[in-house]
């Protein structure tokens, strides 16, 4: 495997996990007016890094020596 792509893929997977963990840790709540507050931005970021990690892992596999 190409080492650069493999390390970048592992980094993306770690960032994806961190985004999902941050979303779960922050949680969501309703304020007194009934408005939902949540850190919605972590969900698409988690998916983005996860898919990016898969693409980089495939590139590392294709470009192996």
N, C-alpha and C positions, 0 to 999 in steps of 0.2 A: 504494500500500500504506500501511496505517496504520503510521507510523514506530515507535510504542511496541511494537506486537506484533512487528514485524520485528526490532527490536533485542533484544527478549526471546527471540525464536526463535534468533537468532544466538548469544546467550549460552547458551541451553540446549544448542545443538549443540556449543559449545566445552566446556561442562561434561561433556557426554556423551563427547566425545573424550578429555578429561582423565581421566575414570573408566576408560575402556578402556586408556589409556596407563599409568595407575597400576597396573592389574591386570597388564598385560603386564610392566611394569618390576619389580614385586615378585615375580612368579612364584610357584611353589609348590615345596615340598620335603617329603621324608619325614624324620622324625627317627629316632633310633636305635631307638625302640619301634615304628616302622612307622606312625606317625600322620601323615596328610597335613595340612600347614599351607599355607593359601592365603588370600588376601584376597577371599573370596567376595562380600562386600558391594558391591564395585565393579561386579559384573556387573549386578545389578538396578538399581543407580543409573544406570549407563550407559544401559540400556534406558529407564528412567523419563525421563531428560532428553532422550533421542532422540525418544521418542514425544511428549513435551511440546513439544519444538521443532517437530515436524511439525504438531501441533494449533495452535500459535501462528502458524506460517507460513500455515496455511489460514485462520485468523481474520484475519490481515493482508491476505490476498488477497480475502476476502469483504467486508471493511470498507473496501476501497480507495475513493478518492474518484473 
